[in-house]
């Protein structure tokens, strides 16, 4: 999940995201969610964001579809990430 929201909502969006995902960089969270968890995350985010905000969720159908490369400092390594 990546987000670009108004400064007054940044903390709240991060708090919602961290209930489900691992914070890895500013405005970036990663992790594996069940379909039910994903649905709850979307509902919670919809209550926090405004029409001018942007939240992107990247969904991968399987482990082989994902490849992550990090250059430089890594804030966190999500243990539950596929």
N, C-alpha and C positions, 0 to 999 in steps of 0.2 A: 504494500500500500504506500502510495506517495500522496502528499497533500500540499496544497497552496491555499491557505485560508487567511482571512483577516487576522491581524495580530491579536485582537481581543479574543479570538477563538482557538489560537494555536495550542494553548495548554490543554484545553478541554478535548480537542480532537486527539492530541497525543495520549491523554488519559484513557479515552475510549479505545484507541488502537492498542495500547499496551495491555489491556485486559485480554486481548486475543493474540497479539503478535509480539515479536521482539523488536525493540527499537535499535536500529543499526546505524542510522545517520540522521542528521537533522531532516525532519519531515519524511523519513523513510522507515518503514517497518516491514518485517518479513516473518513468515511462518506458515505452517500448515493448519488449515481449518477444515472441520467437517462442514457439510452443507448447512447444517443447523447453526453452527457457529458463524458462518459467513452471513447467513440471513440475519442473525441477531446483531452482528457488527454493522450491517447496512442500516438496520432500523435505528440503532443508537446514533450512528453518524448523521442520519437524516434529521434527527432531533437537534443536532448541534450546529450544523453548517447552514450557511445562507446561500441564496441563489448565485451570488458572485464568487463563491468558494469553489475549489476544485479538489476532488479526491479521486485518485485512480487506483483501481484494484487490478492487479495482474494475476490472471488465473491460468494455471498450467494443468493440463489433463493428466500428465504423468511425470514421473521423475526424469525420464529421458529428455523431456522437452525443456528442461531447465539447466542453465549453465550460468554461474556467477563468477566473475573475476573481480578482485578488489586490488586496487593500487593504493598504496599509502596506508594510513591508519584505519583500522576497523573498530568501530565503537562496540560492536557486540556480534557474537556468533550465535545465531538462533539454533538451539539444539533440536527443536522440533521441526525444522524446515526440511522439506523434501527437495 
